[in-house]
Amino acid sequence: MNARDANLVLQEAVNLSHHVYFLPTDAKERAAIAQSFARALDDVPLEAGLEAVRAFYRAEKGRAISVADILELLPASASVSDAGNVTELRLAAERQAVQS
């Protein structure tokens, strides 16, 4: 995810929640926030991030979303990190072994 994508994810959170009241209108402040989110979510595809925000606000009523929430709620197919792919492959192999 780049800063532009992160800005879209943040805007989706603003649109869906009264807990995230606003994003700054000041371009420098907004860019700084988007860049921070982009660094934290650098291996997350835009659509997966948006889907995670939507999933969070379908269930959460008491707080604003965090980077950790987004990462936790990513669709299984969205993992693009090597560690995530290795874990997914291992879990799939274990499921297959149990079913056999």
C-alpha positions in Angstrom: 0.0 0.0 0.0 1.3 3.4 -0.9 0.3 6.7 0.8 -2.5 7.4 -1.8 -4.0 3.9 -1.0 -3.6 4.5 2.7 -5.4 7.8 2.4 -8.3 5.9 0.7 -8.4 3.4 3.5 -8.4 6.2 6.1 -11.2 8.0 4.3 -13.2 4.7 4.2 -12.9 4.6 8.0 -14.0 8.2 8.3 -17.0 7.5 6.1 -18.1 4.4 8.2 -17.5 5.5 11.7 -18.4 8.3 14.1 -15.2 7.3 16.1 -12.9 8.5 13.3 -14.3 12.1 13.2 -12.1 13.5 10.4 -9.0 13.5 8.5 -7.1 16.9 8.6 -7.9 19.2 5.7 -4.3 20.5 5.9 -2.5 18.7 3.1 0.8 18.2 5.0 -0.9 16.7 8.0 -3.1 14.4 5.9 0.0 13.3 3.9 1.9 12.6 7.1 -0.9 10.4 8.5 -1.3 8.6 5.1 2.5 8.0 4.9 2.6 6.5 8.4 -0.3 4.1 7.6 1.4 3.3 4.3 4.6 2.3 6.0 2.7 0.1 8.5 0.6 -1.5 5.8 3.2 -1.6 3.0 2.5 -5.2 2.0 -1.3 -4.9 2.1 -3.2 -4.4 -1.2 -5.6 -1.5 -1.3 -8.8 -3.6 -1.8 -7.8 -5.9 1.1 -7.3 -2.9 3.3 -10.7 -1.4 2.4 -12.4 -4.8 3.0 -10.7 -5.0 6.4 -12.1 -1.6 7.3 -15.6 -2.5 6.2 -15.4 -5.8 8.1 -14.3 -4.0 11.3 -17.1 -1.5 11.2 -19.7 -4.1 10.5 -18.8 -5.6 13.9 -17.2 -2.8 16.0 -19.3 -0.3 17.9 -17.0 1.2 20.5 -13.8 2.4 19.0 -11.8 3.6 16.0 -9.9 1.2 13.8 -6.1 0.7 14.2 -3.4 -0.7 11.9 -3.4 -3.9 14.0 -7.2 -4.3 13.4 -6.6 -3.9 9.6 -3.9 -6.5 9.7 -6.0 -8.9 11.8 -9.0 -8.6 9.5 -7.3 -9.1 6.2 -8.9 -11.7 4.0 -6.8 -14.9 3.9 -6.0 -14.4 0.2 -4.6 -10.9 0.9 -1.4 -12.0 2.6 1.4 -11.0 0.4 4.3 -11.3 2.8 6.5 -14.4 2.7 5.7 -15.2 6.3 2.0 -15.0 5.6 2.3 -17.2 2.6 4.4 -19.8 4.4 1.9 -19.9 7.3 -1.1 -20.2 4.9 0.7 -23.1 3.1 1.5 -24.8 6.4 -2.1 -24.5 7.6 -3.5 -25.8 4.4 -1.2 -28.8 4.6 -2.2 -29.4 8.2 -5.9 -29.3 7.3 -5.3 -31.7 4.4 -3.4 -34.1 6.7 -6.2 -34.0 9.3 -8.9 -34.7 6.6 -7.0 -37.6 5.1 
